[in-house]
Amino acid sequence: MTLHWDEVSFVLASTYRVAVLEHLVTGPATPSQLATDTEISISHVSRALGELREEALVELLVSDDRKKGRVYGITEQGTEIWDTIEAENLA
């Protein structure tokens, strides 16, 4: 497995990104579910999802046109990054 330290560092730079990615490892979720489960405000969750999506660590599992009931999941690359974070005890 190739280590992606830039991506690892990107995730670790934000506790919100860490929390969102950690939660999505367990399965897909909506922003409101993430906000409730992580006790992070919906605005922070939305921003973290957007940032993680730009880095291709999470993906929108429904049509981009949907404004309600958006479901996000972790990508294969996101899973690799999370595995590295866990293996190295970084989070």
N, C-alpha and C positions, 0 to 999 in steps of 0.2 A: 504494500500500500504506500502510495506517495504521500508524504506529509505536506499539508497545505498550511504552513505556518501563518501566511498572510490572512487566510480565512479564519484560522483559529484565533488569531489576534483580533480580527474584526469582531468576531462573536464575543470574545471576552471583554472587549472595550465597553460593552453595555450590559448591565445586569438584566435589562429588559430583554435583550436579544438572547442572553443565556437562558432566561426563564422560559421564553417562548419556544426556543429550539428544544430545550429539555422536555417540555410538555408534548411537543409534536412528535418526539421520538416514540411516545406511547400510542400515537394514533392521530388521525385527522381531527381538526376542531375548527369551530367558528371563532371569530375574534371575541365575541361576547363570552363564549365558554372559556377561552384562554384568560380573559380578564377576570372572570369569576374564580377560576381555579388557581390562578397565580396571585390574585389580589393586587393586580396592577391595573391602573386606569385604562379604559378602552382606548384613549388617545395614544398612550404609550405603547399599548399592544399593537395598534394599527401602524404606528410609525415603525416599530420593530419588525413587523411582518413585511412592510414595504422595503425596508433595508435588507432583510434576509432574502426577499424575493429578487431584488436587484443583483444579489450575489449568487443567485440560483441555489440557495440552500433550502428554501421552501418554495412551494408552488401552489397556485390557486387551482383547486380541483374542480371548480365549476366555471361556467362561462364568465368571461371578463365583464359582460353586460350586467350581470347580477349585482345589485347593490345590497340586497338583503340575503341573509342565509349563505354568505360566502364561506366556503369550507377550504381550509388550507391543510396541506400535508408536507412532510419533510421529503426532500429529494434524496437520491442516492448519495450525492455529494454532501448534503447536509448531514446524513447519517454518518458518513466517513469522518466529517469534521467533529461531530459529537462524540464518536468513538475515540478519537484522538484526545479530545478534551477530558473524557472520562479516564482513559488509559494513563494519561499524564497527571491525573488528579488536579486539574486546573480549575474546576468549578465546584 
